[in-house]
């Protein structure tokens, strides 16, 4: 294990971690080898610093939290399943502090380089896992997705990525953010490894069905920059022979802002329940944006959270009423291409607001969502997403594999 202490690595300037700044300073000294005969043998996995690795402390993107943690006594369930399936763990990756961002910036460890969009953000909070996958430093990037933490970086880095059905992958040994929405997710450069990892990780409810209906979420597309929306619709046209004829609808009867606010309140209340005592007692150093969101989260009352959960129940019932087995919803993975790394706080706030209007749909529904690298706008990647019914994870992974050739990426 790396012998440097958090105090020696928690500077405001990005430390010289690796060529692309993907991995945390408290990284593995050597890879963890998986079962040599497993189905994932030969594949390398980079793991978000949210998942426990036996004998090491888990940092969650914050050096003060890292310093306060004892070494883990065993691997997180998802890590163990990957090892048992033959994959090797090649490193631990940088993430946004306490996973409370979709930008991919970490004030303590640096911003992982998005090599597919140089000078642009990688997206977060699973930023290091996505950036490492895009750079070819691993075959699979293991992450988590609460409010878009896999879907957004998949879009920005030109990757395949999945947010799983809520509860389908065991989160034991993983730091929580907002348990109502927390899921395990992962990235790959092509659909093959994405599907292979699913075979190892997915458990419980599985609900296979033939896709016979395709709905295009017009209100979600309206959130996207016009060039991004146009490119994604062109990609959808290229898939015409591989998918059912699309039908258009606005999915949120009262507008996406109401759903976004419902999501925000529950997420904020739950993250404060998880880390509020630590924040009050230890007063950890936070980077810009995260500090403000934590402060706002501390002000959310139990009554507000209960009201939001009631609103969520209504939203979930509505979403699941039309995303039935056999129906897939199509929407942008993110509203824009990756913003520049030097974007202002106001620009990042606007980006986050627009993004959460889109990503809250699957979050409130507890549904699986696969992001596909659909093409580029001005040379920068953008993703098209497919949302399925509860337990449709395998169907979506198979669908991604079957339509990848129409998008020009089929590894």
Secondary structure, 3 states (H helix, E strand, C coil): CCCCCHHHHCCCCCCCCCCCCCECCCCCCCCECCCCCCCCCCCEEEEECCECCCCCCCCCCCHHHHHHCCCCCCCCHHHHHHHHCCCEEEEEECCCHHHCCCCCCCCCCCCCCCCCCCCECCCCCCHHHHHHHHCCCCCEEEEEECCCCCHHHHHHCCCEEEECCCCCCCCCCECCCCCCCCEEEEEECCHHHHHHHHHHHCCCCCCCCCCCEEEEEHHHHHCCCHHHHHHHHHHHHHCCCCCCCEEEECCCCCCHHHHHHHHHHHHHHHHHHHHHHHHHHHCCCCCCCHHHHHHHHHCCCHHHHHHHHHHHHHHHHHHHHHCCCCEEEEEECCCCCCCECCCCHHHHHHHHHHHHHHHHHHHHHCCCEEEEEEEEECCEEEEEEEECCCCCHHHHHHHHHHHHHHHCCCC
